[in-house]
Amino acid sequence: MWPPNPEPASDPEPARHSEPRAALPGLRALLPARAFLCSLKGRLLLAETGLSFITFICYVASSASAFLMAPLLEFLLALYFLFADAMQLNDKWQGLFWPMMDFLRCVTAALIYFAISITAVAKYSDGASKAAGVFGFFATIVFAIDFYLIFNDMAKFLKQGDSADETAADKAEEENSNSDSD
């Protein structure tokens, strides 16, 4: 087993009586946490990544190969956001506005997938183009669900900020009006 244990085991019996060891760091450090993958955002990003990859493969095998760049870019972006969210890069890199970037990615992906899926189904007659169009429609739905959820989260956040600003402005206005009435 790698890395080698510098001290030999004093117990010649199998490891069933030994203490459990911590997982060795390595490639497992790159895998997203199970808790994130089971969350709604994790499942949506996994679905986006998988559908984008399947759509890309279908466009590669079809006569509608002019459309293969959009699924490839969306696959890479979804994969990037999957690992960025799983590794909590949004907490580490505070200068970027992650929800807005994710929202714009989902909106543009939904619109582009919808357009190229309609074109692939209507214009091309081979089976791979039709399959790419169908998977593109599924991807459109998944991206639309994701941007709807992101939009609702951002709207709630902005409403909380607006209500805090309004209460501070109302307090300042009440203080100014009370001092003038003397």
N, C-alpha and C positions, 0 to 999 in steps of 0.2 A: 504494500500500500504506500502511496506517495503522499506526503513527504515521509521519509523513513523516521521511525521513532528513535530518538537518540538513546533512550534507555530501554534495555530489553525487559520484557514482561517477566515478572518474578513468578507468576502463576502459570504453570504449564497447561492448565485446563482451558477449554474454550472460553470465549468472552461472555458467557451467559451470567457469570457471577461478577464481572467487572462493572465499574460505573459507566453510565452512558457518556459518550464523548460528544462534544459539540461538533456540529457539522463543519467539515473542512471548507474553508473559503476556496473559491475557484470559479468555475463557470456557473455554479449555482448562485453566485452573487449577482450575476447579470439577469437572472430570472425574476420576473415580478412576483411580489408576495401573493400568497393565496388569498389573503383578505382583500387585496385590491382586485384580483381577478374575479372574485365573487361579488364585488360591488356592481352597481348598475353601470357606472362609468367604465369600469373594467370590462364588463361584458359587451358594452356598446363598442368600445375600442377594439376588442377582439373580433367582433362581428364585422366592423368596418375593415379591419386588416384582412380578415379571411375573404370577405366578399370582393374586396379590391384585388386581391391576388388571384382569385378564381376568375374574375372578369378579365384581368390582364392575360391570363393563360388562354382564355377563350378567344380573345382578340388576336393573340399571336397565331392561333391555329385557324383563324378565319380569313376570309377575303377582305374584311373590314379592318385591315391592319393599320389604317391611318388613325384609328382611334386608340391604339394601344398605349400611347404616352400618358393620357389622362389617368387610366387606372394604375399605371406604374407610379406616377407621382403621388396619387392619393394613397396608394399602398405604403409608399415610403413615409409620407407625412403621418399617416395613421400609426405606423410602426414607431416613428419618432415620438409622437404624443403618448403612445402606450408606455414606452419606457420612460419618458419624461415624467408622466404622472405616477408611474410605479416607483420610480427612484426619487420622487418628491423634489424634482428640480425646480418646480414653481416656488417652493419655499426657499431654495438656495439662491436662485436668481431672481431677486426682487425687482429688478429694473424692467422686466418684461411683463406685459399685461396678459397673462396666460388665458384667462377666460375669453377675452376679445379675439386673440389669435385662434383659439379653438373654435369659437363661434364663426369667424370668417372662413376657416378651413371647412367647416361642416356646411355652411351655406353655399360656398362655391362648389364643393364636391357634389352636393345634392343637385344643384342646377346643371352642372356639367354632365353628371351621370344621367340625368333625365333627358337632356338633349341628345347625347350620343346613343342612348338606349333606344329612343324613338327612331333615330336615323338608322341604327343597325337593324332593328326589326323591320322597318318599312322598306328600306332600300336594298338590303342584301338578302339573298335567298338561301345561303348555305346554313347548315345546322349550327356551326360554331358561332356564327354571327347572331343567330336567334338566341342561342344559349347565353352569349355575352350580353345581349339586350335584356334578357330575363334577369340574369344576375345583376345587371346594372340597375334595373328597376328595384330589386330587393335592396341594393346598396343605397339607392335614392331614399327609400323608406327609412333605413337605419340612420343615414346621415340626417334626414329631416327630424327624426325623433331626437337625435343628439342635439341638434341646434335648437329645437324647441325647449328641451330641458335646460340647456345653457342659457337661453334667453330668459326663461322663468327665474333662474337663479340670479342672473344679473338684474332683472327687474326688481326682485325682492331686495337685493342689496342696494340698489339706487333709491328705492322707496324708503328704506331705513335711513339712508344718508339725507334724503330730502326732509324727512320728518324731524330729524335732529337739527337740521339747519333752520327749519321753520320754527321750532320751539325756541331756539336761541334768538332768532329774530323777533319772535313774539315777546319774549322776556325783555329784550332790549327796548322794544317799542313801549311796553307797559311801564318800564322804569322811567323812560323819558316822558311819557304822558303824565305819570303821577308826580313827577318833580315839577312840571309846569303848572299844575293846578294849585300850588300854594299861593 
